[in-house]
């Protein structure tokens, strides 16, 4: 009996070790996608995130170690929709043979608002599709399929994990809809620094105005800022929100010149680190929901 147990134990240890050695090496362009890959990939997958917590993927500049990481990866997960303009050069300079997986494939993309404050910096698609939970489910499916293709032995594992995660996303979607329904319709208006909530607005019926366009690459002009200040006063927009990736000075100025209050910091393009309020996508969306609800109700 004892001998049998020892043998079992030895087998378990050996298979665990073999498993640890053969993790699928992947790269995620930014923290939100890194979280999705971890949720679906679990312990079979090693995830390295290029743009980490609090980083700005629009303006990211890869370092030499990013090229080295890229060379080792089997899969590279990117958002697409024009978010990672720096990626093709990084892939090329690293000599990487990795398969690049665009996780937004299948998303119905929103075009950049053409209401006269487009900055003409060549971003005609809004890349922030993850702000609609229905799109996050699409991302999760694309990630499941890519992991299963690269690691067929793990296919049923990835399917089981993605199904459990989809159920959590469905629950999150219900929470957002119920939470925002509590806000009076005339108060469902928000100012953020850059236009990162277009998909959220469309899916959940909150309207957003931003002095910067869908990318942080271009600075807001003084004309844009003056226009927004007039709009806040005219429409009595209740609150402005600072984003974790943006310079707070502009929004502080806007709040000072209007009666809008400054709401809690919201997370648009990047998660927080593990000690912050938004270390995962689910946490990030719940944090933003609380922030909007508290400032607007
Ligand atoms: Zn953005």
Boltz pocket constraint, residues with backbone or C-beta under 6 A from the ligand:
constraints:
  - pocket:
      binder: B
      contacts: [[A, 58], [A, 128], [A, 194], [A, 195], [A, 196], [A, 214], [A, 215], [A, 216], [A, 268], [A, 269]]
      max_distance: 6.0
